[in-house]
Every structure is written in C-alpha cells, then in structure tokens.
Amino acid sequence: VVEVMESGGASVQTGGSLKLSCTATGYTSNTKCMGWFRTRPGKGREQVAFFNVDGAQPQYENFVKGRFTATLDKDKSTLSLQMNSLEIDDTAMYQCAADRRVINGRCYGDYKSWGRGTQVTVSS
C-alpha cells in the first residue's frame, strides 16, 4: 500500500513563491507515476503537473504558464512543485497522487493513492 504525504503549503502574497513537497512511501514500482492536483474554492479538482512516462519531462496544465516546476526523484519516490509568481487564483488545496497502472514505463488509469492535501493561500 502506497501512502502519500504533502507539505509546504502556506499563506503568501501575490508574486511570491512556495515549494511543495510530496513523499510516497511503500512505492516499489520502478516507474513512479506521481502528480500534483489542486482544488480551488468552488471548483472541482484539476491537474497541475504530473509524470506519466518513465524518464520523461513533466506535463503541465495551461494555467501554469511557465511559473511552476515539478521535479521527480524516482529513487526516493518524492515529488516537488516549485511555484513562482503566485496569483490569487492559485489559492487551493494542493494534493499529491501516486501509484497508477504501469505498462512498459507508461502510466495508465486512476491514481490509487492520494495525500490529504496542503493548503496554499495567495492574497494581495
């Protein structure tokens, strides 16, 4: 059973930066299917950044606009999200997810494990 835990959320002013961290314990697969999601007030959960192919660069949703950088350490099963130029609309509960089906180094299907989330609040 893979357990996921996030940290790093905080309150920050617009234009500021935060680094979120995620650790997936008990993750024995060589391919680490991990990603960041967020839920903004009054909206559904959306993807932020994720790794779906072993050895590939992360994918980002359009709203990131070059401001965020996701980094995966496969050996440690850790995932970080460096967020810069934060905007008020980035205010959300950020969750880390891990453990999808792996076929030939590619990730498929739903994430099996989710963290409880870490709150990011951006204000002017």
Phi, psi and chi 1 to 4 in degrees:
 res  aa     phi    psi   chi1   chi2   chi3   chi4
   1 VAL       -  126.5  177.6      -      -      -
   2 VAL   -90.7  129.7  177.2      -      -      -
   3 GLU  -112.5  138.1  -66.4 -171.4    7.2      -
   4 VAL  -120.1  134.6  178.9      -      -      -
   5 MET  -136.5  135.0  -68.7 -177.0  -70.4      -
   6 GLU  -111.2  159.2  -47.6   97.1  -25.5      -
   7 SER  -156.5  166.1   62.8      -      -      -
   8 GLY   109.2   -9.6      -      -      -      -
   9 GLY   -66.2  148.6      -      -      -      -
  10 ALA  -165.6  177.2      -      -      -      -
  11 SER   -96.2  132.9  -63.8      -      -      -
  12 VAL  -145.8  154.3   64.6      -      -      -
  13 GLN   -82.4  159.4  -67.8 -176.9  -40.0      -
  14 THR   -57.0  140.6   55.6      -      -      -
  15 GLY    87.4   -9.3      -      -      -      -
  16 GLY   -81.1 -177.6      -      -      -      -
  17 SER  -131.2  152.7  -61.6      -      -      -
  18 LEU  -146.6  152.1  -77.3  174.0      -      -
  19 LYS  -123.9  118.1 -174.6  176.0 -178.1  178.6
  20 LEU   -94.9  146.7  -53.0 -177.9      -      -
  21 SER  -128.0  148.3  -62.1      -      -      -
  22 CYS  -139.8  136.9  169.8      -      -      -
  23 THR  -126.7  129.5  -61.5      -      -      -
  24 ALA  -109.1  113.8      -      -      -      -
  25 THR   -96.1  150.2   58.7      -      -      -
  26 GLY    74.1   19.8      -      -      -      -
  27 TYR   -92.8  102.2 -154.1  166.2      -      -
  28 THR   -94.2  -14.5   59.3      -      -      -
  29 SER   -66.2  141.8  175.0      -      -      -
  30 ASN   -69.7  -31.4  -69.9  -33.8      -      -
  31 THR   -92.8  121.6  -60.5      -      -      -
  32 LYS  -100.4  107.2  -58.3  -60.0 -167.4  -60.7
  33 CYS   -93.7  100.1  -54.1      -      -      -
  34 MET  -137.2  152.4  -59.7  179.4   66.9      -
  35 GLY  -161.4  165.0      -      -      -      -
  36 TRP  -107.7  137.6  -75.4  102.7      -      -
  37 PHE  -128.4  164.8  -64.9   75.4      -      -
  38 ARG  -147.5  154.4   73.5 -179.1 -171.5 -177.4
  39 THR  -128.3  110.8  -56.6      -      -      -
  40 ARG   -85.3  158.0  -66.5  178.1  -69.6  162.0
  41 PRO   -55.3  126.7  -27.1   36.2      -      -
  42 GLY    75.9    7.4      -      -      -      -
  43 LYS  -126.8  163.8  -59.6 -177.0 -179.2  -62.3
  44 GLY   -80.2  170.5      -      -      -      -
  45 ARG   -69.7  139.0 -174.1  166.6   61.8 -163.8
  46 GLU  -134.1  154.1   58.3 -171.2  -15.8      -
  47 GLN   -74.1  148.8  -65.0  176.6  -33.7      -
  48 VAL  -116.3  -59.1  178.1      -      -      -
  49 ALA  -155.2  146.5      -      -      -      -
  50 PHE  -160.0  156.4   44.8   90.9      -      -
  51 PHE  -112.3  115.8  -70.3   80.9      -      -
  52 ASN  -112.8  -11.1  -77.6  -10.8      -      -
  53 VAL  -131.6  131.3 -178.9      -      -      -
  54 ASP   -61.0  125.1 -170.9   29.3      -      -
  55 GLY    84.8   -2.7      -      -      -      -
  56 ALA   -92.3  166.4      -      -      -      -
  57 GLN   -73.5  157.9  -65.0  -64.3  -49.6      -
  58 PRO   -72.2  157.8   27.6  -36.2      -      -
  59 GLN  -104.4  146.3  -63.3  177.3 -101.3      -
  60 TYR  -127.3  147.6  -58.9   95.0      -      -
  61 GLU   -73.9  158.1  -70.8  -63.4  -49.7      -
  62 ASN   -61.6  -32.1  -71.0  -24.2      -      -
  63 PHE   -66.6  -16.7   69.1   78.4      -      -
  64 VAL   -62.7  -41.8  169.9      -      -      -
  65 LYS    52.5   42.1  -65.4  177.7  -69.2 -174.4
  66 GLY    77.8    3.4      -      -      -      -
  67 ARG   -86.1  -22.4  -59.8  174.5  -60.1  132.7
  68 PHE  -113.2  151.1  -60.1  171.7      -      -
  69 THR  -134.3  120.9  -59.2      -      -      -
  70 ALA   -99.6  136.8      -      -      -      -
  71 THR  -131.0  129.3  -57.4      -      -      -
  72 LEU  -113.4  128.3  173.6   66.6      -      -
  73 ASP  -106.2  102.2 -172.2  -35.7      -      -
  74 LYS   -66.4  -36.0  -63.2 -165.7  -60.1 -178.9
  75 ASP   -66.8  -37.5  -65.8  -29.1      -      -
  76 LYS   -94.9   -6.0  -63.0 -179.0  178.9  179.3
  77 SER    54.8   45.9  -62.3      -      -      -
  78 THR  -119.4  148.5   58.1      -      -      -
  79 LEU  -135.9  128.6  177.4   69.1      -      -
  80 SER  -116.8  160.4   67.2      -      -      -
  81 LEU  -138.6  105.0 -177.0   67.2      -      -
  82 GLN   -85.8  119.0  177.3   65.4   52.4      -
  83 MET  -114.6  123.3  -57.4 -172.8  -66.5      -
  84 ASN  -120.8  165.4  -58.3  -42.9      -      -
  85 SER    49.3   48.3  -58.3      -      -      -
  86 LEU   -65.3  142.7  -75.1  164.8      -      -
  87 GLU  -116.8  161.6  -55.4  167.7   -5.3      -
  88 ILE   -57.1  -36.1  -66.6  177.7      -      -
  89 ASP   -71.2   -8.1 -156.7   38.3      -      -
  90 ASP   -80.5   -7.8  -67.4  -41.1      -      -
  91 THR   -59.0  122.5  -65.0      -      -      -
  92 ALA  -174.4  167.5      -      -      -      -
  93 MET   -89.0  119.8  177.4   69.9   71.9      -
  94 TYR   -99.9  127.4  -75.0   75.8      -      -
  95 GLN  -118.7  146.7  -71.2  177.9  -81.3      -
  96 CYS  -105.9  141.4  177.8      -      -      -
  97 ALA  -131.3  152.5      -      -      -      -
  98 ALA  -151.8  165.1      -      -      -      -
  99 ASP    74.8   81.2 -162.1   10.5      -      -
 100 ARG  -110.5  170.5  -56.5  172.4   68.3 -169.7
 101 ARG   -65.4  138.0 -179.5 -175.2  -61.3  -86.4
 102 VAL  -119.1  127.5  178.0      -      -      -
 103 ILE  -133.9  115.3  -57.5  176.5      -      -
 104 ASN    52.8   45.2  -65.3  -34.3      -      -
 105 GLY    76.2   11.4      -      -      -      -
 106 ARG  -119.5  148.4  -56.6 -178.7   70.9   91.8
 107 CYS  -101.4  138.7  -53.6      -      -      -
 108 TYR  -139.1  155.0  -60.6   89.2      -      -
 109 GLY    76.0 -168.8      -      -      -      -
 110 ASP   -74.2  153.6  -63.0  -24.9      -      -
 111 TYR   -72.5  137.9  -71.3   92.6      -      -
 112 LYS   -88.7  -25.5  -60.8  177.0 -177.3  177.3
 113 SER  -130.1  137.1  -58.4      -      -      -
 114 TRP  -130.4  143.0  -69.5   80.2      -      -
 115 GLY   -79.2  168.5      -      -      -      -
 116 ARG   -78.1  -19.5  -62.1 -179.0   65.1 -178.7
 117 GLY   106.1  155.1      -      -      -      -
 118 THR  -133.0  132.7 -175.1      -      -      -
 119 GLN   -84.4  131.5  178.9   67.2   38.2      -
 120 VAL  -117.5  123.0  172.5      -      -      -
 121 THR  -123.4  122.0  -58.2      -      -      -
 122 VAL  -114.8  128.1 -175.1      -      -      -
 123 SER  -136.1  159.8   60.2      -      -      -
 124 SER   -86.0      -   60.5      -      -      -
